[in-house]
Amino acid sequence: MRVLVTGATGFVGSHLVPALLDADHDVVAMTRDADRYDPPDGVEVVEGDLLEPETLAGDLDGVDAAYYLVHSLQTGGDFEERDRTAATNFAAAASGAGVERVIYLGGLGETGDDLSPHLRSRQEVEQLLARGSYDLTTLRAAIIVGSGSVSFRMVRQLVAKLPVMVAPRWVYTECQPIAIADVVSYLVGVLDAPETAGGTYEIGGPEVLTYKEMLVRTGEAMGKRPLVVPVPVLSPKLSSYWVDLMTDVPRSISHPLILGLKNPVVVTDDSIDRHVTVDRTPFGEAVERALAEASA
């Protein structure tokens, strides 16, 4: 297939593009600045800004399927509005170009009114993309473990700098982290499984962990034994301020992510396994790979 990848220079996109090439697809990478992107051999590069619909003219012509991996969180400010605009513009452009399938990587978590702005925005983008004339496949994931993952970077840096962590009650919230290699396998797999067109699926690693367990096990992989002390008076909002002090993650990214830690993000529907087979990576192995890549 001729496949377009938005967000090709990002964490997930940079892993997905070579995997699509390996699967013998013709890959088109969309970026806002082609001069700053060094694509793998054989990748066609087009420039386009989803916030400026006039720049998308012709970019999706002849495309059979497109991956939507764009997220405005790193831009700070009103990222929800930018995500809303980008998704609306993309849906219109893909529909107008006759794209048959769109695959979106969204956020895992319950629906409802108590979602953090980050998770709420991920679900709103899914709803906006679903308005297009193509078949939308959505994969919902929690924390992705890899050297380029912002969430995992926060975990790694906290463990490295804080032998004792006074943490809020969210450290007991459950999540289901997944290795970047497994995310890519699912993303490529649904493209080759036409029966997944129009479906929404949850993906996760083989283990459900609390955030405390994630911190401790990551520390052990780094040769450290962090002591995590939960206290009821410390809220996620307050804890975001010491994350600012202990990590280099911009607060425009870290604060929305931390506010989302109150919401459990666990797979409750494993129907994806009927369509795509992935030998899921244990958390410890995923952490070891991420640490090795970060130090390379």
Backbone as CSV, one residue per row, in Angstrom:
resi,resn,N_x,N_y,N_z,CA_x,CA_y,CA_z,C_x,C_y,C_z
1,MET,0.834,-1.199,0.000,0.000,0.000,0.000,0.873,1.256,0.000
2,ARG,0.291,2.351,-0.434,0.926,3.658,-0.286,0.412,4.234,1.031
3,VAL,1.322,4.438,1.976,0.940,4.753,3.348,1.569,6.070,3.781
4,LEU,0.746,6.975,4.303,1.222,8.247,4.822,1.337,8.172,6.337
5,VAL,2.413,8.719,6.887,2.609,8.771,8.338,2.712,10.229,8.763
6,THR,1.721,10.716,9.504,1.845,12.031,10.132,2.603,11.839,11.437
7,GLY,3.304,12.875,11.869,4.120,12.713,13.072,5.289,11.782,12.842
8,ALA,5.814,11.744,11.619,6.864,10.785,11.255,8.164,11.031,12.011
9,THR,8.391,12.271,12.466,9.636,12.569,13.164,9.523,12.358,14.671
10,GLY,8.337,12.026,15.157,8.134,11.842,16.586,8.596,10.483,17.088
11,PHE,8.388,10.237,18.359,8.841,9.007,19.007,8.270,7.775,18.325
12,VAL,6.956,7.674,18.222,6.340,6.495,17.607,6.568,6.492,16.099
13,GLY,6.387,7.635,15.461,6.533,7.707,14.015,7.907,7.298,13.533
14,SER,8.953,7.680,14.261,10.317,7.349,13.837,10.588,5.853,13.913
15,HIS,9.845,5.138,14.760,9.949,3.676,14.810,9.037,3.017,13.778
16,LEU,7.905,3.646,13.503,6.927,3.050,12.598,7.379,3.095,11.139
17,VAL,7.972,4.203,10.709,8.339,4.364,9.294,9.226,3.219,8.797
18,PRO,10.340,2.883,9.480,11.153,1.760,8.985,10.431,0.422,9.042
19,ALA,9.527,0.254,10.013,8.781,-1.002,10.099,7.834,-1.154,8.917
20,LEU,7.234,-0.058,8.474,6.362,-0.106,7.301,7.168,-0.410,6.037
21,LEU,8.367,0.149,5.955,9.240,-0.178,4.828,9.581,-1.662,4.812
22,ASP,9.886,-2.204,5.985,10.208,-3.630,6.086,9.031,-4.503,5.671
23,ALA,7.814,-3.969,5.839,6.606,-4.714,5.453,6.244,-4.472,3.981
24,ASP,7.171,-3.843,3.236,7.027,-3.644,1.782,5.940,-2.648,1.391
25,HIS,5.677,-1.670,2.260,4.752,-0.601,1.895,5.531,0.583,1.330
26,ASP,4.881,1.363,0.476,5.441,2.631,0.007,5.081,3.697,1.045
27,VAL,6.095,4.314,1.644,5.867,5.189,2.793,6.073,6.654,2.409
28,VAL,5.094,7.462,2.807,5.168,8.911,2.656,5.184,9.513,4.059
29,ALA,6.214,10.282,4.368,6.334,10.897,5.693,5.948,12.359,5.611
30,MET,4.995,12.759,6.446,4.591,14.163,6.482,5.286,14.869,7.645
31,THR,5.896,16.000,7.341,6.562,16.799,8.363,6.368,18.269,8.043
32,ARG,6.445,19.110,9.065,6.293,20.547,8.822,7.530,21.155,8.178
33,ASP,8.696,20.505,8.371,9.941,21.048,7.823,10.778,19.898,7.286
34,ALA,10.746,19.693,5.989,11.456,18.570,5.371,12.964,18.698,5.532
35,ASP,13.485,19.906,5.655,14.936,20.104,5.783,15.475,19.570,7.108
36,ARG,14.602,19.401,8.082,15.048,18.935,9.397,14.795,17.442,9.602
37,TYR,14.411,16.755,8.544,14.096,15.328,8.652,15.003,14.535,7.726
38,ASP,15.711,13.579,8.280,16.577,12.692,7.507,15.883,11.332,7.413
39,PRO,15.118,11.096,6.359,14.296,9.881,6.293,15.121,8.663,5.916
40,PRO,14.632,7.464,6.238,15.268,6.246,5.738,15.199,6.210,4.213
41,ASP,16.105,5.478,3.610,16.108,5.353,2.153,14.770,4.808,1.662
42,GLY,14.259,5.428,0.611,13.020,4.944,0.012,11.775,5.639,0.502
43,VAL,11.912,6.536,1.481,10.752,7.244,2.027,10.549,8.564,1.289
44,GLU,9.339,8.794,0.825,8.995,10.080,0.222,8.588,11.053,1.329
45,VAL,9.073,12.279,1.245,8.782,13.277,2.284,7.934,14.392,1.687
46,VAL,6.848,14.736,2.404,6.009,15.865,2.003,5.894,16.824,3.188
47,GLU,5.772,18.088,2.898,5.609,19.095,3.946,4.138,19.433,4.111
48,GLY,3.722,19.500,5.358,2.345,19.871,5.638,2.180,20.204,7.106
49,ASP,1.344,21.166,7.395,1.055,21.577,8.768,-0.435,21.397,8.991
50,LEU,-0.802,20.501,9.880,-2.210,20.190,10.093,-2.992,21.367,10.674
51,LEU,-2.298,22.360,11.193,-2.983,23.548,11.691,-3.246,24.546,10.571
52,GLU,-2.670,24.287,9.397,-2.861,25.163,8.248,-3.332,24.301,7.074
53,PRO,-4.643,24.143,6.922,-5.181,23.184,5.944,-4.737,23.433,4.510
54,GLU,-4.415,24.679,4.174,-4.005,24.966,2.798,-2.663,24.302,2.464
55,THR,-1.858,23.959,3.479,-0.564,23.318,3.219,-0.702,21.828,2.933
56,LEU,-1.892,21.278,3.105,-2.092,19.843,2.919,-2.489,19.479,1.494
57,ALA,-2.704,20.474,0.651,-3.186,20.227,-0.708,-2.236,19.303,-1.465
58,GLY,-2.757,18.179,-1.885,-1.984,17.230,-2.673,-1.179,16.230,-1.878
59,ASP,-0.984,16.466,-0.571,-0.142,15.585,0.228,-0.721,14.177,0.369
60,LEU,-2.041,14.061,0.331,-2.675,12.764,0.538,-3.172,12.133,-0.757
61,ASP,-2.870,12.737,-1.883,-3.310,12.172,-3.162,-2.647,10.814,-3.397
62,GLY,-3.443,9.828,-3.773,-2.914,8.503,-4.051,-2.591,7.673,-2.831
63,VAL,-2.877,8.193,-1.630,-2.588,7.468,-0.391,-3.710,6.479,-0.097
64,ASP,-3.345,5.226,0.183,-4.341,4.200,0.520,-4.715,4.240,1.998
65,ALA,-3.714,4.453,2.845,-3.941,4.456,4.292,-3.033,5.497,4.932
66,ALA,-3.481,6.062,6.056,-2.695,7.087,6.751,-2.701,6.822,8.245
67,TYR,-1.564,7.072,8.867,-1.435,6.976,10.325,-1.492,8.379,10.922
68,TYR,-2.308,8.527,11.958,-2.425,9.812,12.635,-1.718,9.703,13.983
69,LEU,-0.525,10.291,14.081,0.300,10.196,15.287,0.629,11.578,15.845
70,VAL,-0.198,12.550,15.519,0.066,13.936,15.907,-0.507,14.221,17.288
71,HIS,0.275,14.931,18.102,-0.185,15.346,19.420,0.428,16.709,19.710
72,SER,-0.377,17.657,20.163,0.084,19.032,20.367,0.542,19.314,21.782
73,LEU,0.678,18.283,22.603,0.991,18.488,24.015,2.283,19.272,24.193
74,GLN,3.300,18.983,23.363,4.589,19.641,23.542,4.574,21.126,23.219
75,THR,3.498,21.598,22.579,3.444,23.016,22.224,2.981,23.884,23.385
76,GLY,2.491,23.267,24.466,2.060,24.015,25.635,0.744,24.735,25.409
77,GLY,0.355,25.546,26.402,-0.856,26.359,26.264,-2.092,25.509,26.030
78,ASP,-2.913,25.956,25.105,-4.182,25.283,24.838,-3.977,24.150,23.831
79,PHE,-3.323,23.069,24.277,-3.053,21.963,23.364,-4.339,21.279,22.924
80,GLU,-5.383,21.331,23.758,-6.642,20.694,23.383,-7.236,21.349,22.135
81,GLU,-7.185,22.674,22.051,-7.717,23.372,20.892,-6.896,23.058,19.644
82,ARG,-5.575,23.009,19.789,-4.738,22.689,18.640,-4.970,21.253,18.168
83,ASP,-5.111,20.326,19.106,-5.417,18.940,18.729,-6.750,18.860,17.998
84,ARG,-7.707,19.642,18.477,-9.041,19.661,17.868,-8.957,20.183,16.421
85,THR,-8.229,21.260,16.236,-8.086,21.846,14.900,-7.340,20.907,13.954
86,ALA,-6.247,20.329,14.432,-5.444,19.440,13.592,-6.241,18.223,13.142
87,ALA,-6.983,17.619,14.062,-7.772,16.430,13.721,-8.871,16.763,12.724
88,THR,-9.508,17.907,12.910,-10.570,18.330,11.994,-10.019,18.562,10.593
89,ASN,-8.879,19.236,10.504,-8.273,19.514,9.204,-7.813,18.232,8.515
90,PHE,-7.239,17.324,9.288,-6.770,16.071,8.702,-7.934,15.242,8.178
91,ALA,-9.004,15.151,8.957,-10.166,14.364,8.540,-10.724,14.893,7.222
92,ALA,-10.776,16.207,7.083,-11.290,16.805,5.853,-10.364,16.523,4.674
93,ALA,-9.048,16.664,4.890,-8.095,16.442,3.809,-8.061,14.980,3.381
94,ALA,-8.073,14.057,4.350,-8.036,12.632,4.017,-9.312,12.205,3.305
95,SER,-10.439,12.734,3.742,-11.717,12.413,3.094,-11.726,12.940,1.659
96,GLY,-11.252,14.174,1.491,-11.237,14.775,0.168,-10.312,14.064,-0.798
97,ALA,-9.241,13.454,-0.275,-8.274,12.768,-1.122,-8.659,11.314,-1.399
98,GLY,-9.738,10.849,-0.775,-10.177,9.476,-1.003,-9.370,8.422,-0.275
99,VAL,-8.717,8.794,0.839,-7.989,7.817,1.652,-8.984,6.780,2.179
100,GLU,-8.620,5.500,2.076,-9.547,4.432,2.454,-9.501,4.107,3.947
101,ARG,-8.309,4.195,4.544,-8.179,3.838,5.963,-7.314,4.855,6.683
102,VAL,-7.668,5.110,7.945,-6.850,5.912,8.843,-6.657,5.108,10.121
103,ILE,-5.421,5.108,10.614,-5.100,4.396,11.855,-4.598,5.424,12.865
104,TYR,-5.236,5.436,14.016,-4.959,6.450,15.046,-4.475,5.766,16.312
105,LEU,-3.395,6.292,16.893,-2.901,5.813,18.176,-3.357,6.782,19.254
106,GLY,-4.329,6.350,20.048,-4.894,7.193,21.086,-4.499,6.728,22.470
107,GLY,-5.225,7.223,23.474,-4.893,6.935,24.858,-5.839,5.945,25.494
108,LEU,-5.280,5.035,26.247,-6.062,4.037,26.975,-6.645,4.675,28.231
109,GLY,-7.844,4.274,28.593,-8.444,4.792,29.816,-9.952,4.783,29.750
110,GLU,-10.558,4.939,30.897,-12.011,4.950,30.976,-12.569,6.225,30.345
111,THR,-13.823,6.153,29.942,-14.504,7.351,29.470,-15.239,7.989,30.654
112,GLY,-15.656,9.212,30.497,-16.391,9.870,31.579,-15.949,11.310,31.744
113,ASP,-16.525,11.964,32.744,-16.273,13.389,32.965,-15.054,13.656,33.836
114,ASP,-14.473,12.586,34.432,-13.374,12.786,35.371,-12.010,12.590,34.729
115,LEU,-11.948,12.584,33.403,-10.677,12.394,32.723,-9.808,13.648,32.824
116,SER,-8.497,13.444,32.808,-7.580,14.574,32.753,-7.690,15.234,31.388
117,PRO,-7.262,16.498,31.255,-7.309,17.159,29.943,-6.558,16.368,28.864
118,HIS,-5.451,15.738,29.225,-4.667,14.961,28.264,-5.469,13.795,27.705
119,LEU,-6.048,12.976,28.599,-6.819,11.827,28.137,-8.110,12.261,27.447
120,ARG,-8.701,13.331,27.950,-9.928,13.849,27.326,-9.649,14.278,25.883
121,SER,-8.513,14.922,25.666,-8.156,15.371,24.327,-7.902,14.188,23.402
122,ARG,-7.252,13.155,23.911,-6.990,11.962,23.089,-8.299,11.342,22.603
123,GLN,-9.293,11.310,23.477,-10.576,10.720,23.096,-11.364,11.646,22.173
124,GLU,-11.226,12.953,22.361,-11.912,13.884,21.467,-11.341,13.783,20.054
125,VAL,-10.026,13.654,19.934,-9.404,13.501,18.624,-9.937,12.256,17.927
126,GLU,-10.080,11.188,18.676,-10.649,9.954,18.112,-12.048,10.202,17.551
127,GLN,-12.857,10.939,18.287,-14.221,11.225,17.834,-14.217,12.109,16.582
128,LEU,-13.311,13.057,16.509,-13.243,13.942,15.344,-12.746,13.191,14.110
129,LEU,-11.768,12.340,14.292,-11.269,11.552,13.162,-12.338,10.609,12.635
130,ALA,-13.217,10.140,13.517,-14.262,9.197,13.111,-15.292,9.824,12.183
131,ARG,-15.279,11.143,12.037,-16.240,11.813,11.166,-15.849,11.749,9.692
132,GLY,-14.623,11.287,9.399,-14.172,11.222,8.015,-14.877,10.124,7.236
133,SER,-14.704,10.161,5.913,-15.375,9.195,5.043,-14.593,7.893,4.896
134,TYR,-13.446,7.784,5.536,-12.611,6.592,5.526,-12.998,5.660,6.678
135,ASP,-12.400,4.470,6.718,-12.554,3.562,7.855,-11.464,3.875,8.879
136,LEU,-11.871,4.185,10.103,-10.915,4.534,11.162,-10.649,3.324,12.053
137,THR,-9.376,3.010,12.236,-8.965,2.008,13.221,-8.240,2.733,14.341
138,THR,-8.688,2.548,15.573,-8.060,3.199,16.718,-7.405,2.158,17.615
139,LEU,-6.156,2.411,17.958,-5.452,1.627,18.967,-5.242,2.520,20.182
140,ARG,-5.646,2.041,21.351,-5.487,2.828,22.575,-4.415,2.200,23.447
141,ALA,-3.420,3.009,23.825,-2.297,2.513,24.616,-2.072,3.395,25.830
142,ALA,-1.449,2.807,26.859,-1.060,3.560,28.053,0.376,4.051,27.870
143,ILE,1.195,3.980,28.902,2.585,4.422,28.817,3.349,3.525,27.848
144,ILE,4.060,4.149,26.915,4.893,3.416,25.972,6.326,3.476,26.482
145,VAL,6.937,2.311,26.628,8.294,2.232,27.171,9.299,2.218,26.028
146,GLY,10.137,3.235,25.986,11.167,3.357,24.968,12.026,4.554,25.288
147,SER,13.207,4.621,24.696,14.142,5.685,25.064,13.643,7.064,24.663
148,GLY,12.753,7.147,23.686,12.249,8.443,23.263,10.911,8.810,23.858
149,SER,10.390,7.986,24.747,9.088,8.238,25.361,9.215,9.281,26.460
150,VAL,8.416,10.340,26.386,8.473,11.390,27.406,8.047,10.833,28.766
151,SER,7.012,10.013,28.787,6.545,9.446,30.054,7.630,8.599,30.708
152,PHE,8.285,7.771,29.900,9.335,6.923,30.461,10.549,7.758,30.865
153,ARG,10.819,8.839,30.151,11.923,9.723,30.520,11.703,10.319,31.901
154,MET,10.457,10.687,32.199,10.154,11.216,33.534,10.444,10.164,34.596
155,VAL,9.986,8.934,34.347,10.211,7.852,35.302,11.711,7.638,35.520
156,ARG,12.463,7.559,34.426,13.906,7.293,34.518,14.640,8.396,35.272
157,GLN,14.305,9.648,35.000,15.016,10.742,35.645,14.634,10.884,37.113
158,LEU,13.386,10.604,37.449,12.990,10.643,38.859,13.746,9.582,39.653
159,VAL,13.831,8.390,39.079,14.535,7.305,39.757,16.017,7.652,39.930
160,ALA,16.613,8.272,38.924,18.036,8.580,38.961,18.371,9.636,40.008
161,LYS,17.448,10.563,40.273,17.763,11.714,41.113,17.135,11.679,42.502
162,LEU,16.152,10.807,42.700,15.447,10.799,43.984,15.502,9.406,44.621
163,PRO,16.434,9.169,45.537,16.460,7.870,46.223,15.241,7.646,47.110
164,VAL,14.647,8.763,47.571,13.403,8.695,48.351,12.394,9.623,47.691
165,MET,11.232,9.075,47.356,10.195,9.879,46.706,8.963,9.950,47.587
166,VAL,8.587,11.153,47.973,7.318,11.375,48.652,6.289,11.620,47.565
167,ALA,5.351,10.716,47.425,4.464,10.723,46.261,3.000,10.744,46.679
168,PRO,2.131,11.241,45.824,0.686,11.235,46.114,0.098,9.845,45.915
169,ARG,-1.205,9.744,46.180,-1.862,8.433,46.115,-1.885,7.840,44.721
170,TRP,-1.600,8.668,43.675,-1.648,8.114,42.326,-0.615,7.033,42.088
171,VAL,0.356,6.893,42.984,1.349,5.828,42.774,0.717,4.446,42.896
172,TYR,-0.500,4.383,43.448,-1.211,3.104,43.524,-2.158,2.894,42.335
173,THR,-2.239,3.870,41.443,-3.066,3.719,40.248,-2.453,2.675,39.324
174,GLU,-3.310,1.848,38.729,-2.812,0.783,37.865,-2.667,1.263,36.420
175,CYS,-1.644,0.762,35.763,-1.448,1.040,34.346,-0.903,-0.223,33.679
176,GLN,-0.881,-0.214,32.364,-0.419,-1.375,31.614,0.566,-0.912,30.552
177,PRO,1.820,-0.682,30.960,2.824,-0.165,30.024,3.096,-1.151,28.896
178,ILE,3.511,-0.615,27.749,3.750,-1.443,26.576,5.033,-0.978,25.892
179,ALA,5.827,-1.920,25.423,7.086,-1.611,24.746,6.814,-0.978,23.387
180,ILE,7.685,-0.054,22.983,7.516,0.607,21.695,7.523,-0.408,20.558
181,ALA,8.326,-1.451,20.652,8.363,-2.464,19.587,7.009,-3.135,19.427
182,ASP,6.309,-3.354,20.540,4.995,-3.993,20.477,3.950,-3.046,19.897
183,VAL,4.039,-1.757,20.241,3.121,-0.769,19.668,3.259,-0.754,18.146
184,VAL,4.487,-0.738,17.683,4.727,-0.725,16.238,4.202,-1.996,15.582
185,SER,4.383,-3.136,16.240,3.870,-4.397,15.687,2.355,-4.355,15.542
186,TYR,1.667,-3.792,16.505,0.209,-3.664,16.409,-0.182,-2.673,15.305
187,LEU,0.533,-1.559,15.212,0.215,-0.553,14.200,0.375,-1.117,12.791
188,VAL,1.461,-1.835,12.560,1.671,-2.448,11.253,0.687,-3.596,11.050
189,GLY,0.420,-4.332,12.109,-0.450,-5.505,12.003,-1.868,-5.191,11.602
190,VAL,-2.447,-4.113,12.141,-3.838,-3.803,11.794,-3.964,-3.357,10.342
191,LEU,-2.888,-2.801,9.790,-2.930,-2.396,8.385,-3.100,-3.612,7.481
192,ASP,-2.491,-4.719,7.881,-2.581,-5.948,7.103,-3.747,-6.837,7.540
193,ALA,-4.604,-6.313,8.418,-5.794,-7.049,8.866,-7.011,-6.209,8.518
194,PRO,-7.547,-6.341,7.300,-8.644,-5.473,6.860,-9.884,-5.563,7.730
195,GLU,-10.034,-6.660,8.458,-11.206,-6.793,9.317,-11.160,-5.836,10.511
196,THR,-9.999,-5.210,10.772,-9.906,-4.247,11.873,-10.352,-2.851,11.451
197,ALA,-10.615,-2.657,10.158,-11.070,-1.351,9.680,-12.379,-0.982,10.371
198,GLY,-12.423,0.206,10.934,-13.621,0.665,11.625,-13.695,0.265,13.083
199,GLY,-12.665,-0.439,13.593,-12.702,-0.919,14.971,-11.832,-0.117,15.918
200,THR,-12.118,-0.244,17.213,-11.333,0.377,18.273,-10.795,-0.718,19.174
201,TYR,-9.486,-0.700,19.430,-8.850,-1.790,20.157,-7.912,-1.240,21.229
202,GLU,-7.812,-1.981,22.315,-6.923,-1.623,23.415,-5.674,-2.498,23.359
203,ILE,-4.513,-1.880,23.554,-3.267,-2.634,23.530,-2.465,-2.324,24.788
204,GLY,-1.760,-3.323,25.282,-0.949,-3.155,26.477,0.057,-4.267,26.588
205,GLY,1.020,-4.099,27.461,2.010,-5.131,27.707,1.421,-6.287,28.498
206,PRO,2.227,-7.293,28.802,1.711,-8.480,29.485,1.496,-8.306,30.983
207,GLU,1.874,-7.147,31.554,1.780,-6.959,33.003,1.006,-5.687,33.352
208,VAL,0.170,-5.788,34.379,-0.495,-4.629,34.966,0.279,-4.245,36.224
209,LEU,0.720,-2.997,36.278,1.549,-2.534,37.383,0.973,-1.252,37.962
210,THR,1.259,-0.989,39.226,1.004,0.346,39.758,2.170,1.241,39.364
211,TYR,1.965,2.550,39.442,3.067,3.451,39.123,4.222,3.280,40.118
212,LYS,3.904,2.924,41.335,4.968,2.650,42.313,5.807,1.468,41.863
213,GLU,5.151,0.407,41.411,5.895,-0.752,40.927,6.745,-0.401,39.718
214,MET,6.229,0.446,38.839,7.017,0.879,37.681,8.271,1.620,38.122
215,LEU,8.122,2.524,39.076,9.271,3.286,39.562,10.312,2.370,40.197
216,VAL,9.859,1.453,41.043,10.780,0.566,41.749,11.497,-0.360,40.777
217,ARG,10.760,-0.953,39.844,11.374,-1.904,38.921,12.302,-1.210,37.923
218,THR,11.972,0.020,37.535,12.887,0.776,36.690,14.161,1.100,37.460
219,GLY,14.013,1.451,38.736,15.180,1.715,39.564,16.066,0.492,39.691
220,GLU,15.475,-0.657,39.875,16.265,-1.886,39.988,17.051,-2.151,38.713
221,ALA,16.428,-1.878,37.561,17.125,-2.061,36.283,18.293,-1.089,36.135
222,MET,18.214,0.043,36.849,19.274,1.049,36.803,20.279,0.871,37.938
223,GLY,20.118,-0.181,38.724,21.022,-0.425,39.831,20.719,0.405,41.056
224,LYS,19.482,0.853,41.181,19.078,1.667,42.324,17.871,1.028,43.009
225,ARG,17.642,1.404,44.237,16.475,0.895,44.971,15.706,2.083,45.553
226,PRO,14.912,2.765,44.737,14.190,3.949,45.234,13.140,3.573,46.272
227,LEU,13.010,4.423,47.269,11.978,4.249,48.294,10.845,5.209,47.969
228,VAL,9.655,4.668,47.692,8.501,5.480,47.339,7.557,5.521,48.532
229,VAL,7.319,6.729,49.063,6.493,6.896,50.255,5.231,7.675,49.880
230,PRO,4.089,6.997,49.749,2.845,7.712,49.412,2.313,8.477,50.628
231,VAL,1.848,9.699,50.389,1.217,10.486,51.445,-0.101,11.027,50.912
232,PRO,-1.171,11.001,51.716,-2.497,11.381,51.212,-2.663,12.863,50.930
233,VAL,-1.808,13.715,51.484,-2.016,15.157,51.344,-1.382,15.723,50.078
234,LEU,-0.590,14.933,49.364,0.090,15.430,48.174,-0.735,15.094,46.931
235,SER,-1.186,16.128,46.238,-2.027,15.933,45.054,-1.149,15.795,43.806
236,PRO,-1.705,15.266,42.718,-0.939,15.240,41.463,-0.452,16.612,41.038
237,LYS,-1.282,17.659,41.263,-0.863,18.996,40.860,0.365,19.451,41.632
238,LEU,0.371,19.199,42.943,1.538,19.568,43.744,2.761,18.752,43.348
239,SER,2.554,17.462,43.077,3.694,16.617,42.727,4.312,17.027,41.403
240,SER,3.527,17.683,40.543,4.072,18.112,39.257,5.182,19.139,39.447
241,TYR,5.167,19.875,40.566,6.175,20.905,40.762,7.534,20.304,41.094
242,TRP,7.555,19.183,41.863,8.874,18.597,42.093,9.346,17.791,40.896
243,VAL,8.439,17.387,40.030,8.865,16.801,38.758,9.579,17.863,37.921
244,ASP,9.090,19.110,37.983,9.759,20.208,37.281,11.209,20.360,37.758
245,LEU,11.430,20.175,39.061,12.758,20.360,39.628,13.691,19.202,39.322
246,MET,13.142,18.005,39.203,13.973,16.810,39.103,14.157,16.278,37.685
247,THR,13.402,16.777,36.706,13.520,16.276,35.341,13.654,17.443,34.368
248,ASP,14.082,17.109,33.133,14.195,18.142,32.109,12.997,18.148,31.166
249,VAL,11.931,17.453,31.544,10.730,17.414,30.722,9.998,18.750,30.853
250,PRO,9.704,19.426,29.746,9.006,20.714,29.830,7.687,20.594,30.583
251,ARG,7.376,21.582,31.398,6.159,21.506,32.205,4.898,21.479,31.346
252,SER,4.976,22.018,30.117,3.814,21.955,29.231,3.458,20.522,28.879
253,ILE,4.442,19.622,28.997,4.204,18.203,28.740,3.971,17.448,30.037
254,SER,4.846,17.676,31.034,4.791,16.879,32.261,3.515,17.116,33.067
255,HIS,3.053,18.356,33.156,1.884,18.642,33.997,0.623,17.933,33.497
256,PRO,0.264,18.024,32.210,-0.914,17.278,31.751,-0.772,15.773,31.934
257,LEU,0.448,15.240,31.725,0.646,13.799,31.902,0.442,13.392,33.359
258,ILE,0.984,14.184,34.279,0.875,13.850,35.703,-0.575,13.947,36.174
259,LEU,-1.293,14.937,35.692,-2.702,15.056,36.071,-3.508,13.851,35.603
260,GLY,-3.015,13.173,34.559,-3.702,11.988,34.058,-3.403,10.731,34.845
261,LEU,-2.460,10.790,35.791,-2.080,9.591,36.524,-3.150,9.136,37.512
262,LYS,-4.149,9.948,37.742,-5.242,9.544,38.635,-6.170,8.540,37.959
263,ASN,-6.117,8.477,36.622,-7.030,7.613,35.867,-6.372,6.275,35.550
264,PRO,-6.955,5.140,35.969,-6.400,3.830,35.604,-6.376,3.670,34.089
265,VAL,-5.296,3.102,33.588,-5.161,2.876,32.141,-4.759,1.411,31.929
266,VAL,-5.792,0.565,31.907,-5.604,-0.881,31.849,-6.492,-1.448,30.748
267,VAL,-5.983,-2.419,30.014,-6.756,-3.068,28.958,-7.922,-3.845,29.571
268,THR,-9.117,-3.582,29.086,-10.304,-4.323,29.531,-10.927,-5.141,28.405
269,ASP,-10.407,-4.963,27.190,-10.923,-5.677,26.014,-9.732,-6.136,25.180
270,ASP,-9.497,-7.448,25.127,-8.335,-7.980,24.404,-8.700,-8.501,23.018
271,SER,-9.750,-7.956,22.416,-10.206,-8.459,21.118,-9.184,-8.256,20.006
272,ILE,-8.192,-7.367,20.194,-7.162,-7.184,19.184,-6.413,-8.481,18.923
273,ASP,-6.335,-9.355,19.935,-5.578,-10.600,19.793,-6.195,-11.545,18.776
274,ARG,-7.453,-11.338,18.427,-8.089,-12.189,17.416,-7.652,-11.797,16.003
275,HIS,-7.026,-10.646,15.871,-6.683,-10.137,14.548,-5.181,-9.962,14.333
276,VAL,-4.466,-9.608,15.385,-3.035,-9.347,15.277,-2.315,-10.091,16.401
277,THR,-1.339,-10.892,16.035,-0.579,-11.651,17.023,0.740,-10.952,17.309
278,VAL,0.953,-10.591,18.571,2.187,-9.934,18.994,2.711,-10.658,20.226
279,ASP,3.975,-11.051,20.171,4.632,-11.666,21.329,5.056,-10.528,22.255
280,ARG,4.201,-10.202,23.202,4.367,-8.991,23.984,5.595,-9.047,24.901
281,THR,6.269,-7.918,24.991,7.528,-7.809,25.713,7.285,-7.582,27.208
282,PRO,7.877,-8.405,28.092,7.749,-8.154,29.528,8.290,-6.771,29.899
283,PHE,7.749,-6.185,30.945,8.131,-4.827,31.331,9.623,-4.710,31.591
284,GLY,10.185,-5.658,32.313,11.615,-5.588,32.620,12.476,-5.574,31.381
285,GLU,12.120,-6.390,30.415,12.875,-6.430,29.163,12.714,-5.126,28.386
286,ALA,11.517,-4.580,28.393,11.281,-3.308,27.703,12.116,-2.198,28.326
287,VAL,12.209,-2.189,29.646,13.008,-1.182,30.343,14.488,-1.338,30.007
288,GLU,14.977,-2.573,30.004,16.382,-2.807,29.673,16.707,-2.304,28.270
289,ARG,15.823,-2.555,27.316,16.045,-2.083,25.947,16.065,-0.557,25.904
290,ALA,15.108,0.067,26.613,15.031,1.532,26.600,16.275,2.161,27.222
291,LEU,16.737,1.594,28.309,17.939,2.127,28.958,19.164,1.960,28.063
292,ALA,19.251,0.821,27.370,20.387,0.585,26.488,20.369,1.570,25.315
293,GLU,19.184,1.828,24.772,19.079,2.771,23.659,19.412,4.194,24.106
294,ALA,18.981,4.540,25.331,19.227,5.893,25.829,20.710,6.152,26.055
295,SER,21.455,5.105,26.392,22.882,5.272,26.674,23.757,5.055,25.453
296,ALA,23.139,4.633,24.328,23.922,4.349,23.116,24.400,5.647,22.458
